Amino acid sequence: MDETVAEYIRRTVLKIPRDEIKTMLQKWGFLSEAQLQNLNFHQIKDNISQEVVQLCEENSADIKQAALLDIIYNYIYQDKRIWSVYQMKKSGEELEYFDITDFKKKFKRRIRSTLKNVTITFKEYEDNAIWIRVAWGTPHKKPNQYKPSYVVYHSQTPYVFISASVLKSNMPLLCQALIVASNYHDIREMELRSHSLNSLKDIVFKRYSQNFQTYTAKPLQGGNIESQNADRRIVQENRSEKERIYRLNQEAFGSGPQPKLEFAQYRLETMFKSDPKMDVLDKKEPFRCLVKFSSPHLLESLKSLAPAGMADAPLSPLLTCIPHKARNYFKIREKKGSFPESFVSP
């Protein structure tokens, strides 16, 4: 077994929590049950990793087997990576039968026609998700196994989730391989990013919905409205305002937890409106800007603005449209501005 393969397997094992090493090795399936039974999983992780490497040497492990173990690790700990959403488009509406073997063949052929030094590994999961790991090299260097790109593609959908390596120069080639292999004609980044891959899937697959429910007023805790010294009118107005904010917030965001989105952006194009007598603008040209939102939990942060008194209710559609308009690149129209139908990264 190559030394670089042995070292990569050792480092991958070291990343796994000790209590989960055996389970993950079983999912890997490269070591026999007898070999796993002989492993001492109660010793320090460094010793466990060394013993795993020795067993892999006995089985003549190669880089593809090592890459498969890495895919399994990243599938289980997918929140450790930052994921971006890409949407592909067809020229027509025709549906084609998806052949996974043909997909893999076309994907490999397209990348290797441009770059020979590359490691490509696939793993299929039960939710029709194809996980692709690509370790990039250069014309004169072997692939860097420690900075791979990860792609999650759900067959029969136009959506691709990518966690790219620092080598962004390889992104065009990766995108070309995806559209060729999946028989699409175009691909664009949707500018939705998060550590939570499942939350991004909830948004683009519309598994996340904001339920519009009939609001039933509930008594609010705090404040003794029976007190003779209380101003009943003010108390009633405050309670009504809180109930109004609560109702509007429920209509905008729903009652359930929000998908964990960390980044969103789109381009805004709007016209200035001013008194013609002031003649502020010589030319009636639209004002364009790039709007960015980022937070450890963006949608929950937006949801908390009105109840916290930091924004008026209802919130502007600029803030509440993000999960609804994700599938259409935020195509919305307002009286004072519009959003372009396609988004181009800055």
C-alpha positions as CSV (number, residue, x, y, z in Angstrom):
1,M,0.0,0.0,0.0
2,D,1.3,3.5,-0.9
3,E,2.5,5.6,2.0
4,T,0.3,8.5,1.0
5,V,-2.7,6.2,1.1
6,A,-1.8,4.8,4.5
7,E,-1.3,8.3,5.9
8,Y,-4.6,9.5,4.5
9,I,-6.5,6.5,6.0
10,R,-4.8,7.2,9.4
11,R,-5.8,10.8,9.4
12,T,-9.4,10.0,8.4
13,V,-9.6,7.5,11.3
14,L,-8.2,10.2,13.7
15,K,-11.1,12.6,12.7
16,I,-13.7,10.1,13.8
17,P,-14.9,10.1,17.4
18,R,-13.5,7.0,19.1
19,D,-16.9,5.7,20.1
20,E,-18.0,5.8,16.4
21,I,-14.9,4.3,14.7
22,K,-16.1,0.7,14.7
23,T,-19.5,1.7,13.3
24,M,-18.0,3.8,10.5
25,L,-15.5,1.1,9.6
26,Q,-18.4,-1.4,9.4
27,K,-20.2,1.0,7.0
28,W,-17.0,1.2,5.0
29,G,-17.1,-2.5,4.5
30,F,-13.4,-2.8,3.4
31,L,-12.3,-4.7,6.5
32,S,-13.7,-8.1,7.3
33,E,-15.8,-8.7,10.4
34,A,-13.0,-10.9,11.8
35,Q,-10.5,-8.1,11.4
36,L,-12.8,-5.7,13.2
37,Q,-13.3,-8.1,16.0
38,N,-9.6,-8.2,16.6
39,L,-9.3,-4.5,16.8
40,N,-9.0,-2.9,20.3
41,F,-11.3,0.1,20.1
42,H,-10.7,1.0,23.8
43,Q,-7.1,2.2,23.3
44,I,-6.1,5.8,22.3
45,K,-7.1,6.9,18.8
46,D,-3.6,7.1,17.5
47,N,-3.0,3.4,18.2
48,I,-6.4,2.5,16.7
49,S,-5.5,4.4,13.5
50,Q,-2.2,2.6,13.3
51,E,-3.9,-0.8,13.6
52,V,-6.4,0.1,11.0
53,V,-3.6,1.1,8.6
54,Q,-1.9,-2.3,9.2
55,L,-5.1,-4.2,8.3
56,C,-5.6,-2.0,5.2
57,E,-2.1,-3.0,4.2
58,E,-3.0,-6.6,4.5
59,N,-6.0,-6.0,2.2
60,S,-4.0,-3.9,-0.3
61,A,-6.1,-0.7,0.1
62,D,-5.8,1.9,-2.7
63,I,-6.7,5.5,-2.9
64,K,-10.2,4.8,-4.1
65,Q,-10.9,2.8,-0.9
66,A,-9.4,5.5,1.2
67,A,-11.6,8.1,-0.6
68,L,-14.7,6.0,0.0
69,L,-14.0,6.1,3.7
70,D,-13.7,9.8,3.5
71,I,-17.1,10.1,1.7
72,I,-18.7,8.0,4.5
73,Y,-17.2,10.4,7.1
74,N,-18.4,13.5,5.3
75,Y,-21.9,12.0,4.8
76,I,-22.2,11.5,8.5
77,Y,-20.6,14.8,9.5
78,Q,-21.8,16.8,6.5
79,D,-22.3,19.9,8.7
80,K,-18.5,20.3,9.0
81,R,-18.5,21.6,5.4
82,I,-20.0,24.7,3.8
83,W,-22.5,23.8,1.0
84,S,-23.6,25.9,-1.9
85,V,-26.7,25.2,-4.1
86,Y,-26.5,25.1,-7.9
87,Q,-29.5,24.8,-10.3
88,M,-29.3,23.2,-13.7
89,K,-31.6,23.9,-16.6
90,K,-32.7,22.0,-19.7
91,S,-33.6,23.5,-23.1
92,G,-36.9,21.8,-23.0
93,E,-39.2,20.1,-20.5
94,E,-38.5,16.5,-21.6
95,L,-37.8,13.9,-18.9
96,E,-35.2,11.3,-19.5
97,Y,-34.5,8.0,-17.9
98,F,-31.6,8.3,-15.5
99,D,-28.8,5.8,-15.8
100,I,-26.3,6.0,-13.0
101,T,-23.7,4.0,-14.9
102,D,-23.9,6.4,-17.8
103,F,-23.8,9.4,-15.5
104,K,-20.6,8.2,-13.9
105,K,-19.0,7.4,-17.2
106,K,-19.8,10.8,-18.7
107,F,-18.7,12.7,-15.5
108,K,-15.3,11.0,-15.4
109,R,-14.7,11.3,-19.1
110,R,-15.4,15.0,-19.1
111,I,-13.1,15.8,-16.3
112,R,-10.3,13.5,-17.4
113,S,-10.4,14.9,-20.9
114,T,-9.0,18.1,-19.4
115,L,-7.1,16.9,-16.3
116,K,-5.5,13.5,-15.9
117,N,-4.3,13.8,-12.3
118,V,-7.6,13.6,-10.5
119,T,-9.3,11.1,-8.2
120,I,-13.1,10.6,-8.7
121,T,-15.1,8.5,-6.3
122,F,-18.9,7.8,-6.2
123,K,-21.2,6.5,-3.5
124,E,-24.9,6.1,-3.8
125,Y,-27.3,6.5,-0.9
126,E,-30.9,5.4,-0.5
127,D,-32.5,8.8,-0.9
128,N,-31.4,8.9,-4.6
129,A,-28.4,11.0,-3.6
130,I,-25.2,10.5,-5.5
131,W,-22.1,11.6,-3.5
132,I,-19.1,12.5,-5.6
133,R,-15.7,13.2,-4.3
134,V,-13.1,14.8,-6.6
135,A,-9.5,15.3,-5.4
136,W,-7.8,17.7,-7.8
137,G,-4.2,17.6,-9.0
138,T,-2.3,19.6,-11.7
139,P,-0.7,18.5,-14.9
140,H,2.5,18.0,-12.9
141,K,1.3,17.1,-9.4
142,K,-0.8,14.2,-8.0
143,P,-4.2,14.9,-6.6
144,N,-4.4,16.6,-3.2
145,Q,-6.5,14.2,-1.2
146,Y,-6.8,16.7,1.7
147,K,-8.7,19.4,-0.3
148,P,-11.3,17.6,-2.3
149,S,-14.6,18.9,-3.8
150,Y,-17.8,17.2,-2.7
151,V,-20.9,17.1,-4.9
152,V,-24.3,15.8,-3.9
153,Y,-26.7,15.3,-6.8
154,H,-30.2,14.0,-6.5
155,S,-31.1,12.2,-9.7
156,Q,-34.2,13.5,-11.6
157,T,-33.8,16.9,-10.0
158,P,-32.0,20.0,-11.3
159,Y,-30.3,20.7,-8.0
160,V,-26.7,20.1,-7.1
161,F,-25.1,20.8,-3.7
162,I,-21.4,21.5,-3.8
163,S,-18.8,21.9,-1.1
164,A,-15.8,23.1,-3.1
165,S,-12.1,22.9,-2.3
166,V,-9.9,26.0,-2.2
167,L,-9.0,25.4,-5.8
168,K,-11.9,27.5,-7.3
169,S,-10.3,27.5,-10.7
170,N,-11.6,23.9,-11.0
171,M,-15.2,24.9,-10.5
172,P,-15.9,25.5,-14.2
173,L,-14.7,22.1,-15.1
174,L,-16.7,20.5,-12.3
175,C,-19.9,22.3,-13.5
176,Q,-19.3,21.3,-17.1
177,A,-18.9,17.7,-16.1
178,L,-22.2,17.8,-14.1
179,I,-24.3,19.3,-16.9
180,V,-22.8,16.8,-19.5
181,A,-23.3,13.8,-17.2
182,S,-26.9,14.8,-16.3
183,N,-27.9,15.9,-19.8
184,Y,-28.6,19.5,-18.8
185,H,-27.5,22.7,-20.7
186,D,-26.8,25.3,-18.1
187,I,-25.9,25.6,-14.4
188,R,-26.0,28.6,-12.1
189,E,-25.2,29.2,-8.5
190,M,-28.3,30.1,-6.4
191,E,-26.3,31.9,-3.8
192,L,-27.7,29.9,-0.9
193,R,-25.0,28.6,1.5
194,S,-25.1,26.8,4.8
195,H,-23.3,24.2,6.8
196,S,-26.6,22.4,7.0
197,L,-27.0,20.4,3.8
198,N,-30.4,19.1,4.9
199,S,-31.7,22.6,5.4
200,L,-30.7,23.6,1.9
201,K,-32.5,20.5,0.6
202,D,-35.6,21.5,2.6
203,I,-35.6,24.9,0.9
204,V,-35.1,23.9,-2.7
205,F,-37.2,20.7,-2.6
206,K,-40.0,22.6,-0.8
207,R,-39.9,20.2,2.1
208,Y,-40.0,23.4,4.2
209,S,-43.4,25.2,4.1
210,Q,-44.8,28.1,6.0
211,N,-48.2,27.1,7.3
212,F,-50.8,29.7,7.3
213,Q,-52.9,28.9,10.4
214,T,-55.9,30.7,11.9
215,Y,-54.5,32.6,14.9
216,T,-56.2,32.1,18.2
217,A,-55.4,34.8,20.8
218,K,-53.8,33.5,23.9
219,P,-53.5,35.3,27.2
220,L,-50.0,36.8,27.7
221,Q,-48.2,36.2,30.9
222,G,-46.9,39.1,32.9
223,G,-48.6,42.4,33.9
224,N,-51.4,42.5,36.4
225,I,-54.2,43.9,34.2
226,E,-56.7,43.5,37.1
227,S,-54.8,46.1,39.2
228,Q,-56.8,49.2,39.8
229,N,-53.7,51.3,39.3
230,A,-53.1,49.9,35.8
231,D,-54.1,51.9,32.7
232,R,-56.4,49.3,31.1
233,R,-56.3,51.0,27.8
234,I,-52.5,51.0,27.5
235,V,-52.3,47.4,28.6
236,Q,-54.9,46.3,26.1
237,E,-53.1,48.2,23.2
238,N,-49.8,46.6,24.1
239,R,-51.3,43.2,24.3
240,S,-53.1,43.7,20.9
241,E,-49.8,44.9,19.3
242,K,-47.9,41.8,20.6
243,E,-50.7,39.5,19.3
244,R,-50.6,41.3,16.0
245,I,-46.8,40.9,15.7
246,Y,-47.1,37.2,16.7
247,R,-49.8,36.6,14.1
248,L,-47.9,38.3,11.3
249,N,-44.7,36.5,12.2
250,Q,-46.6,33.1,12.1
251,E,-48.0,33.9,8.7
252,A,-44.5,34.9,7.4
253,F,-42.4,32.2,8.9
254,G,-44.7,29.5,10.2
255,S,-44.7,27.9,13.6
256,G,-42.0,25.3,13.1
257,P,-38.2,25.6,13.2
258,Q,-36.6,27.3,10.3
259,P,-34.1,25.7,7.9
260,K,-30.6,26.6,8.9
261,L,-29.4,28.9,6.2
262,E,-26.2,31.0,6.8
263,F,-25.9,33.0,3.6
264,A,-28.1,34.4,0.9
265,Q,-27.7,37.2,-1.7
266,Y,-29.3,38.8,-4.7
267,R,-29.0,41.8,-6.9
268,L,-31.5,44.7,-6.4
269,E,-32.5,47.1,-9.1
270,T,-34.7,50.0,-8.2
271,M,-35.6,53.6,-9.3
272,F,-35.1,56.7,-7.2
273,K,-38.3,58.6,-6.6
274,S,-37.9,62.4,-5.9
275,D,-39.6,65.7,-6.5
276,P,-39.1,66.6,-10.2
277,K,-38.5,70.2,-9.1
278,M,-35.5,69.2,-7.1
279,D,-33.8,67.7,-10.2
280,V,-31.6,65.4,-8.1
281,L,-31.0,62.9,-10.9
282,D,-29.9,64.0,-14.4
283,K,-30.8,60.7,-15.9
284,K,-33.5,58.2,-15.0
285,E,-31.3,55.2,-14.6
286,P,-31.9,52.4,-12.0
287,F,-29.9,52.1,-8.9
288,R,-28.3,48.7,-8.6
289,C,-26.7,47.1,-5.6
290,L,-25.9,43.7,-4.2
291,V,-27.8,42.7,-1.1
292,K,-26.2,40.1,1.2
293,F,-27.5,38.4,4.3
294,S,-25.3,36.3,6.6
295,S,-25.8,34.9,10.1
296,P,-25.2,31.6,12.0
297,H,-28.9,31.0,11.5
298,L,-30.3,33.5,9.0
299,L,-34.0,32.7,8.9
300,E,-34.3,32.4,12.7
301,S,-32.6,35.7,13.0
302,L,-35.0,37.3,10.6
303,K,-37.9,35.7,12.4
304,S,-36.9,37.2,15.7
305,L,-36.6,40.9,14.4
306,A,-40.3,41.9,14.9
307,P,-40.9,40.2,18.3
308,A,-37.6,41.8,19.6
309,G,-38.8,45.3,18.5
310,M,-36.0,45.7,16.0
311,A,-38.2,45.8,13.0
312,D,-41.9,46.6,12.2
313,A,-44.3,43.9,11.5
314,P,-45.0,42.6,8.9
315,L,-41.4,42.3,7.7
316,S,-40.6,43.5,4.2
317,P,-40.8,40.8,1.5
318,L,-37.1,41.5,0.9
319,L,-36.6,39.6,4.1
320,T,-39.3,37.0,4.1
321,C,-39.0,35.9,0.4
322,I,-35.7,34.1,0.8
323,P,-37.0,30.5,1.4
324,H,-40.0,31.0,-0.9
325,K,-38.0,32.4,-3.9
326,A,-34.9,30.2,-3.7
327,R,-36.1,28.0,-6.5
328,N,-36.5,30.9,-8.9
329,Y,-33.4,33.0,-8.1
330,F,-35.5,35.4,-6.0
331,K,-37.8,36.5,-8.9
332,I,-40.1,39.0,-7.3
333,R,-41.6,42.3,-8.2
334,E,-42.3,45.3,-5.9
335,K,-43.6,48.8,-6.6
336,K,-40.2,50.4,-6.0
337,G,-37.9,47.9,-7.5
338,S,-37.4,44.6,-9.2
339,F,-35.1,41.6,-9.0
340,P,-33.5,40.2,-12.2
341,E,-34.5,36.7,-13.3
342,S,-31.0,35.4,-13.3
343,F,-28.3,35.9,-10.7
344,V,-24.6,36.4,-11.5
345,S,-22.1,36.0,-8.8
346,P,-19.9,39.1,-8.1
